[in-house]
């Protein structure tokens, strides 16, 4: 069952941030969630696609993205290697007032600042791996440089109405994430959370970027994919376990999402 809707950052570096190198060997999907932190993800190889504010942001090798605090987003990935830096708001508040209202415009043409951030992130990784005596001094120095550049060069007040309004959809996202395998209809969700069905459909599509039904299928298909590569259970049984009762539709949507059919995934990973 998917449970991580809101992630409180648990620091793994003693100065109060979380930093790690992520290595993922297969395609995957992380359902919509949000953080009480500013998150930087630098892709070293492969590809990540982040959906937030109704827009898909594709990040390739040697690129990074900054996710604002509280923003509802999901992640679709190929096999990849990436660096993840999560900076809690209380850490940033020591240096910048009200960081919760920051957005980050990665479309601005500032190649020198962009390149410097990537170099500093790589420095963090080397420092963290070696952990030589006094390494936290060097880690902290590089971290503050990254934070200063990201906030002052790419930060701006959040003007998007989506940032303010997605909070109204968070309870619905939690419900779907927690019970993704059960039968869902837009009408039932609208009634449960006090929306007009047509309005809820438009609102979800506008703010999240996909329809409610598409989102439910994305979660179900991602869970099916993970079970295909990690279990030997029959494919039809796995489909039923994850609420995928229409085999034809499942195969079509699975191929659209992953580029191959479920039985091809099973054959590939068995080999």
C-alpha positions in Angstrom: 0.0 0.0 0.0 1.3 3.5 -0.9 1.5 5.6 2.3 4.2 8.3 1.8 2.0 11.3 0.8 3.7 13.9 2.9 7.4 13.3 3.6 9.0 14.9 6.6 12.7 15.1 5.9 14.8 13.1 8.3 18.3 14.5 8.1 21.2 12.0 7.5 23.8 14.7 7.6 24.5 16.2 11.1 24.1 19.8 10.0 20.4 19.2 9.4 19.8 18.2 5.8 19.3 15.0 3.9 21.6 14.0 1.0 22.1 10.8 -0.8 23.0 9.1 -4.1 20.1 7.2 -5.6 20.8 4.3 -8.0 17.7 2.8 -9.6 18.0 -0.2 -12.0 14.6 -0.2 -13.6 11.7 1.9 -14.7 9.5 3.2 -11.9 6.8 5.6 -10.6 6.4 7.5 -7.3 2.8 8.6 -6.8 1.9 12.2 -6.0 3.3 13.5 -2.7 4.8 16.6 -1.1 7.6 17.6 1.2 8.1 20.1 4.0 11.5 21.0 2.4 13.0 22.3 -0.7 14.3 19.4 -2.8 17.1 19.4 -5.4 17.5 16.4 -7.7 20.5 16.2 -10.0 20.4 13.5 -12.6 23.8 11.8 -13.3 22.4 9.3 -15.8 19.0 8.2 -17.1 15.8 10.4 -17.0 13.3 11.6 -14.4 10.0 13.2 -15.2 8.4 15.3 -12.5 4.7 16.4 -12.8 3.6 19.4 -10.8 1.5 22.5 -11.4 0.0 20.6 -14.3 3.3 20.6 -16.2 5.7 17.7 -16.9 9.3 18.6 -16.3 11.8 16.2 -17.9 15.3 16.1 -16.4 18.1 14.4 -18.3 21.7 13.6 -17.4 23.7 16.5 -16.1 20.5 18.5 -15.3 18.9 19.3 -12.0 15.5 20.5 -10.8 14.3 22.2 -7.6 11.0 21.2 -6.1 9.4 23.9 -3.9 8.1 23.0 -0.4 4.6 21.8 -0.2 4.2 21.3 -4.0 2.3 18.1 -5.0 4.4 16.2 -7.5 5.0 12.7 -8.8 8.0 11.2 -10.5 8.3 8.8 -13.4 11.8 7.3 -14.0 13.9 5.2 -16.3 16.9 3.4 -14.8 18.9 6.2 -13.4 21.6 7.5 -11.0 20.8 10.8 -9.2 21.8 13.0 -6.3 19.0 14.1 -3.9 19.4 17.0 -1.6 16.5 17.9 0.8 16.7 21.1 2.8 14.1 21.5 5.5 12.4 24.9 5.7 13.6 25.5 9.3 17.2 25.2 8.0 16.6 27.8 5.2 14.8 30.2 7.5 18.1 31.0 9.2 19.2 32.6 5.9 16.0 33.6 4.0 12.6 34.8 5.3 9.6 32.6 4.5 11.1 30.0 2.1 7.7 28.2 1.9 6.6 30.9 -0.6 9.6 30.3 -2.9 9.1 29.0 -6.4 12.1 28.2 -8.7 12.3 29.2 -12.3 14.7 26.8 -14.0 14.0 28.4 -17.4 16.0 31.5 -16.8 19.2 31.8 -18.8 21.9 31.7 -16.2 24.3 29.0 -17.4 27.2 30.0 -15.1 25.0 29.7 -12.0 23.5 26.5 -13.3 26.9 24.9 -13.9 28.2 26.0 -10.6 25.3 24.3 -8.8 26.0 21.0 -10.6 29.7 21.2 -9.7 28.8 21.9 -6.0 26.4 19.0 -5.9 29.1 16.7 -7.2 31.4 18.1 -4.6 28.8 17.2 -1.9 28.8 13.7 -3.2 32.5 13.3 -3.1 32.8 14.9 0.4 29.9 12.7 1.7 31.5 9.5 0.3 35.0 10.2 1.7 33.9 11.6 5.1 37.4 12.7 5.9 38.1 14.4 9.3 36.3 17.7 9.4 34.2 16.8 6.3 31.2 18.6 7.7 33.0 22.0 7.4 33.4 21.3 3.6 29.9 19.9 3.3 28.4 22.9 5.0 30.3 25.3 2.9 29.3 23.8 -0.4 25.7 23.4 0.9 25.4 27.1 1.7 26.8 28.0 -1.7 24.2 25.8 -3.4 21.4 27.3 -1.3 22.5 30.9 -2.0 22.7 30.4 -5.7 19.4 28.5 -6.0 17.5 31.0 -3.9 19.0 34.2 -5.3 19.5 33.2 -8.9 16.5 30.9 -9.5 14.1 31.7 -6.7 11.1 33.9 -7.1 7.8 34.5 -5.2 5.3 31.7 -6.1 2.7 33.2 -8.4 1.0 30.1 -9.6 -2.6 29.6 -8.3 -1.9 25.8 -8.5 0.5 26.1 -5.6 -2.2 27.6 -3.4 -5.0 25.4 -4.6 -3.5 21.9 -4.7 -3.9 21.7 -0.9 -7.6 21.1 -1.5 -6.8 18.0 -3.5 -4.3 16.5 -1.0 -7.0 14.6 0.9 -8.2 13.0 -2.3 -4.6 12.1 -3.3 -4.1 10.5 0.2 -7.3 8.5 -0.3 -6.3 7.2 -3.7 -2.7 6.5 -2.6 -3.9 4.5 0.4 -6.6 2.5 -1.4 -5.5 2.5 -5.0 -6.6 -1.1 -5.6 -10.3 -0.7 -4.7 -12.8 0.4 -7.3 -12.9 4.2 -7.7 -15.2 6.5 -9.6 -15.0 10.2 -9.9 -18.6 10.5 -8.7 -17.8 8.6 -5.5 -14.7 10.6 -4.8 -16.6 13.9 -5.5 -19.4 12.9 -3.1 -16.9 11.8 -0.4 -15.0 15.1 -0.4 -17.8 17.5 -1.2 -17.2 18.3 -4.8 -19.3 18.5 -7.9 -18.0 15.6 -10.1 -17.5 17.8 -13.2 -15.7 20.5 -11.2 -13.5 18.0 -9.5 -12.5 16.4 -12.8 -11.5 19.8 -14.3 -9.7 20.9 -11.1 -7.7 17.7 -10.8 -6.7 17.8 -14.5 -5.7 21.5 -14.3 -3.7 21.3 -11.1 -2.2 17.8 -11.3 -1.8 17.5 -15.0 -3.6 14.2 -15.6 -7.2 12.9 -14.9 -8.2 11.1 -11.7 -8.7 7.9 -13.6 -5.3 8.2 -15.3 -3.7 8.7 -11.9 -5.3 5.7 -10.4 -4.1 3.6 -13.3 -0.6 5.0 -13.0 -0.4 3.8 -9.4 -1.9 0.4 -10.2 0.4 -0.2 -13.2 3.5 0.9 -11.3 2.7 -1.6 -8.5 2.1 -4.3 -11.1 5.5 -3.5 -12.7 7.3 -3.9 -9.4 5.6 -7.2 -8.7 6.4 -8.5 -12.2 10.1 -8.1 -11.5 10.1 -9.1 -7.8 7.6 -12.1 -7.7 6.7 -15.2 -9.6 3.0 -14.9 -9.1 0.9 -15.3 -12.3 0.3 -12.0 -14.2 -3.5 -12.3 -14.0 -3.3 -12.7 -10.3 -1.1 -9.7 -9.9 -3.5 -7.6 -12.1 -6.4 -8.6 -9.8 -4.3 -7.8 -6.7 -3.9 -4.2 -7.9 -7.4 -3.6 -9.1 -6.7 -4.1 -12.8 -9.7 -6.1 -13.7 -9.8 -5.3 -17.5 -6.9 -7.2 -19.0 -7.0 -5.6 -22.4 -7.1 -2.1 -21.1 -4.3 -3.0 -18.6 -2.1 -4.3 -21.3 -2.7 -1.2 -23.5 -2.0 1.3 -20.7 0.9 -0.7 -19.4 2.6 -0.6 -22.9 1.8 3.1 -23.2 3.5 3.8 -19.8 6.5 1.4 -20.0 6.9 0.7 -23.7 6.5 -3.1 -23.4 3.8 -5.5 -22.3 3.6 -7.1 -18.8 4.6 -10.6 -20.0 7.7 -9.0 -21.8 8.7 -7.4 -18.5 8.4 -10.8 -16.7 10.4 -12.6 -19.4 13.1 -9.9 -19.4 13.7 -10.0 -15.6 13.5 -13.8 -15.4 16.4 -13.9 -17.9 
